[in-house]
């Protein structure tokens, strides 16, 4: 896998310096993007969320983790504060690509090609290992800039495959919720790699472009990160991924 670099070009209202903030993956060993569909209203989801946290804390720089809180459990007595309809739509998109319906939680998807029960540690670790062994075939470079409530990203690709899109996720690294109703009533749940914002950009023949994202009101440079990845629209395959740790 080629070297991937992320360089800040503008920082406003945040107290950190404009040096290179992330660079890795020069060892050509590939990458893995693990996506989890979860909910505070699902009693089977807390073990999957906890597994995600353990794997994330192992600091594998070739691994990117995203947790989407879906909203269809919100009708079962408890509204997940992190849930969004767009995350449910993304899960249904995977159902179409993978031919796996009905949708369920906790569902994990690895590199857009393989789905697993999100709490099955053995199978998930095997899938991560197998996917990391495959080389990356796209190079993604992202630059970042901040204003009070928005994030500006300038992306550069070394090539663009046919019918692909760039997705940018604003990720909260961890949080805890006191759930008072529903299947997890009276439990304090721990969450990790929570996707708070997700924006998709259709890629054309241009190898460079700019994306502007709205930031959550509680956004700060310590507790959040940015993950970008390129996905094939036809079959869901993830082609490359990159990260900004602020």
NORQUIQUI-V126317 format. One record per helix or strand. SS is the DSSP state (h for helix, s for strand). FROM is the first residue (numbers start at 1). LEN is the number of residues. If there is no record, write none. Layout:
SS|FROM|LEN + SS|FROM|LEN
//
This chain:
s|4|7 + s|20|5 + s|32|7 + h|45|12 + s|63|7 + h|72|5 + h|85|14 + s|107|4 + s|114|4 + h|121|12 + s|140|7 + s|150|8 + s|164|16 + s|187|16 + s|208|7 + s|224|9 + s|238|8
//
